[in-house]
Amino acid sequence: MATADTMFQAALREPAAHVTLDLRAVTFFDSAAIHALVRLAGRYPQSLTVLPSRQVSRVLEIAGLGEQRWLCRSSAGSRVEPPA
């Protein structure tokens, strides 16, 4: 919970026109992290981009969030496709 809250607070620390969360090194993503991510998506509905690791992508798929517009898809190695 502390790490998820830290992620949320860090993203809100300064006003931003766009927020990118680079989670490509994250290996553990729990319900607290999902909650923080959903809260950020609510705060930045048109300007959030999430770069997930394989593990984060899998958790978000299971949670029914795998098709969100803020979630970038990776293809062909480490190349990341921005949200449509």
C-alpha positions in Angstrom: 0.0 0.0 0.0 2.8 2.5 0.8 4.4 2.0 -2.5 1.1 2.5 -4.4 0.4 5.6 -2.4 3.9 6.9 -3.1 3.3 6.4 -6.8 0.0 8.3 -6.7 1.5 11.2 -4.6 4.6 11.5 -6.8 2.4 11.7 -9.9 0.4 14.6 -8.3 3.4 16.4 -6.8 3.5 19.1 -9.5 0.9 20.2 -12.0 1.3 18.5 -15.4 -0.3 18.5 -18.8 0.6 14.9 -19.3 1.6 12.1 -16.9 3.6 9.1 -18.0 4.1 6.2 -15.6 7.0 4.0 -16.6 6.2 0.6 -14.9 8.4 -1.5 -17.2 10.6 -2.5 -14.3 7.7 -3.4 -11.9 7.4 -7.1 -11.0 4.7 -6.9 -8.4 1.4 -5.1 -8.9 -1.4 -5.6 -6.4 -4.9 -4.2 -5.8 -3.6 -1.1 -4.1 -1.5 -0.3 -7.2 -4.5 -0.9 -9.4 -6.5 1.5 -7.2 -3.9 4.2 -7.4 -3.7 3.8 -11.2 -7.4 4.0 -11.6 -7.4 7.2 -9.4 -4.7 8.7 -11.7 -6.7 7.8 -14.8 -9.6 9.7 -13.2 -7.5 12.7 -12.6 -5.8 12.7 -16.0 -8.6 11.2 -18.3 -7.0 12.3 -21.5 -3.4 12.7 -20.6 -2.2 9.6 -18.8 0.2 7.1 -20.4 1.2 3.9 -18.7 4.2 1.9 -19.9 3.6 -1.5 -18.2 5.9 -4.5 -17.6 4.7 -7.9 -18.7 3.6 -8.6 -15.1 1.7 -5.3 -14.8 0.0 -5.9 -18.2 -1.1 -9.4 -17.0 -2.6 -8.1 -13.8 -4.4 -5.3 -15.6 -5.8 -7.8 -18.1 -7.1 -10.0 -15.3 -8.6 -7.0 -13.6 -10.4 -6.1 -16.8 -8.3 -3.0 -17.5 -6.2 -4.3 -20.4 -8.0 -2.3 -23.0 -7.8 1.2 -21.4 -6.7 3.9 -23.7 -3.9 5.0 -21.3 -2.2 1.6 -21.4 0.6 1.3 -24.0 1.1 -1.9 -25.8 4.6 -3.3 -26.3 5.5 -5.2 -29.4 8.6 -6.5 -31.0 10.9 -6.4 -28.0 11.0 -3.2 -26.0 9.2 -0.9 -28.5 6.1 0.7 -27.0 3.1 1.8 -29.0 1.4 4.8 -27.5 -2.4 4.6 -26.8 -4.7 5.1 -29.7 
